[in-house]
Amino acid sequence: MSHSLRVIFAGTPEFAAAALAAIHKAGFPVPLVLTQPDRPAGRGMKLQASPVKRYAEEHGLTVAQPPSLRRNGKYPAEATAAIDLLRATPHDVMVVAAYGLLLPQEVLDIAPHGCINIHASLLPRWRGAAPIHRAIEAGDTETGITLMQMDVGLDTGAMISEARTPIHTDDTTATLHDRLAEAGARLIVEALMELERNGKLDATPQPAEGFTYAEKIGKHEAALDWRRPADVLARQVRAFDPFPGGVATLDGTALKIWSAVPVQTQGHAEPGTIVNVSPEGVIVACGEGALCLTQLQKPGGKRLPVREFLAGSTLAVGQRFALAEAQ
């Protein structure tokens, strides 16, 4: 099936690549793909193309990688060239998903139908860079995808449509990301079909209240503060998988905690104290309740189920993890 609606796509990570693949497979012409410049990654710190660039090149789509789209920013010449390219590329609408660059009003105005953003939150709940992580960390029971008509504000545009999904008690950012990427891909194809059919998309302004800013995740947040309640720490561990992981320091060694569940314990121990060690889990006292660690990683090692981890590491009742600085 082929379509006449021409779509310029702007995005960078896997979340965006899923949407680009769906748009392309649905038969919409994609005359241009914008993605962030290649970045150094991995142990060798070699330049790596983004998932969006890899998909585009594998399918013969034209790619541009401007470092900025703001003429008054750090790269005025590159921004001007990119804007000229957008103006010179015939298209009807621009779709944006986790692109990572700010789009000035000048860019938002180029496409006849403007720019549609695929945002991984039920707006206006979480605006900003890390809505999936923050929803899990905060204990939200539901999240989803919102398609939004972009304006110059940060995720403040009018809402076109949404798809909802529960946040399960064992969801990590990785599992929820994949579910939302799939939902976003499905939702944007439906919206593009409607836009092609009707020539417009209805949109509802966002409420002025009820939003939270989802700050980008920083490595400094990884440390587990054992004075906090066990259920809060369990959510932190799930929210920080796959990055940056939960970190617990024992005798100067930083262990990554990849899986943990809150449990009740008898008696009272100081937060951070190991109160039980078994092949089923290492139980650590918290400010409220205790946390049962079930998947751990030593520096330079692999993520291991606790049974395998204990085969090569000695953890003993009474040892105490260092208390992280309170967030």
Phi, psi and omega in degrees: 000136179239156181233162180262341182291121184265130189239118166273135184244137177230120180186171185227300188275188181304319180306317181285323181299325178297320179291316178301315180299318181294318179297316181294315181293332179287349176099011176281132176296134178238090185288342182204140176238128174256135175211164183291155177304152177304143182238149174292137181207163178080178184296325180277354182051041176278151178296131179235138177286149177291158175305324178294317179296319181299315179297314183301314182292323178295337184246018172069027179267143180289132184240139170233144184229061179293143177284345180200157173241015181252117182296332182265017181263207185284337184235067185298321182293316180294321178296316179299317179298319181293318179294320176298320179295317178300316181294328183276352182259109181299126178201167183251327183209154175244132177251131184237131178217113176046048182287315177095358174243145177288138177255112178290165181306323180304320180285319180300333184273352187289309182291135180306323180258016176071200184244130177253127180256138174260109187246133187272055175200157171277092182301146008266020188307303182235111171259152175112197198280331189230058185292330181289310178303312187291328178295317178293313183301323183280350180084019176301144180263351182212147172212198180169197179243138170239129168271134188224139172282115189289142167232186186284348178288170180275100179057040183253000186291167180294144185270131182265310181200168180214159173228133185252150174213141175289153171262112183283158183292345177251008179293138169251171175303324181296311183291320181291322177305312184294321179293319180289324177300318179295316180295319179296319179298316180294316184294320182291324178295318178299318181293319179295323177295319179293319179298318178296321184288315189255347181079002177199164175233129176289142180220145181248128178302144177289148172300148181286342183239171174090013179256154176229146179271121181271090182299148174302143181285132178248149179302330182295344180276352189292328185297133180275125177265104188292351176283349180278163178296149183300321182292329177293317179293323179298320178294322178299316180300315181292322181292330185262019173251112026260355180219139356267009186081157172277140182240129176234126185258124181233120180051041177084356180258127180272113177262140173273134176252117185255340180210133183200146179230145178286142178220161175267144177229157176273148176078184183228134175226156179296140179308136180095352182278133175285121183252347177200142177229124177208167178298345179273340180165157175257118185262128185238130179292141179236180177301322172226127180069200180217161181245127178263110182276124185240351175213123185228167180212128174277158175305128179079357181261192179256161170294127183228143169301151188303324180301315180287322179300317182291339178294334182243003182218143179257117171240136187230148175303135180100337175295154184227126175289147178296145177277123178288157175295139180299137180287000000 
